[in-house]
Amino acid sequence: MNMKNILYILTIAIFLSCSDDRIALLEENVEFESMDAFFNQHQPSDQEFIITGDTGQVITALGGTQLFVDSSVFVNSSGLDVSYPFSIKFLELYSYSDMILSQVDIGRSGTVSRNSPGLGRLLAFKNNDTLSVKFGKEYNVNFIDIGTTIASLQEYYGGKDSFSSWTSNGSSVNSIGSYFSFQGNTSGWINPSGAPSLIGVTSYLAVNLPNNDFQNTYVYVLINDYKGLVRYTGSMNMEGGLSVKVIAFGKISGQQGYSWFETDLIMNTGHYVNISFDTVTESELLSNINSL
């Protein structure tokens, strides 16, 4: 082999080595930025209903959720009774994709991810004034039984102005025909959910993110065995034996592209998931989320 060929091979080897280092460096130092614009554009919209004395008290939302409200349930910001007409804004979330695009999850109780038929948000208004539920009064929301609910459900609330985390008031959610009946005494986010009684050892899940950025990167654990969804923000124990899907996504800082990762696991033992993102377009990211 002549000297020219040797130099050529060495040059190619050095180039490939540098290229691999560069790719690894980009992966390790990738930064993410806020996804507020993405969520604002693609999140599901509230449905608005005008409630009059003539329309009756039963409303059926587009997804089939039933609302039972009347003027006696609410007071205005001054604490005074409300007359007709007034308006209700209701957001119903049954699919994983709608929950993720609304930046909410179903939540956990201890090491068990809770099970829920769906989530909702109910707000009431009159003349641009935000109404509150009168003390001692309740509205009723009937969530559709979608056939994946395997737990005794309780009423969970997630805040009126914005979602933070779920808290239970200890009240049970009753199964009535093909519905689960939520008796709400606070407006805002509502969640009929419960922890299934599963038999299995406790497993462990840890997710390693580039730059460890759990604020601008969204990591979710989807339970395949029932309707459960948890946003992952740090290592956690889980019920053993579950089949789960772990997804992660974010917006790459300073670029048009987005990142996407998914993997399926059986939680028999501890799992350490090292995230290795694929770069996707906005439409591809939205398609991936909507396919969940």
Secondary structure by P-SEA (a helix, b strand, c coil): ccaaaaaaaaaaaaaaaaaaaaaaaaaaccccccaaaaaaaccbbbbbbbbccccccccccccbbbbbbccccccccccccccccbbbbbbbbccaaaaaaacccccccccbbbbbcccbbbbbbcccbbbbcccccbbbbbbccccccccbbbbbbcccccccbbbbccbbbbbcccbbbbbcccccbbbbcccccccccbbbbbbbccccccccbbbbbbbccccccccccccccccccccbbbbbcccccccccbbbbbbbbccccbbbbbbbbbbbcaaaaaaaaaac
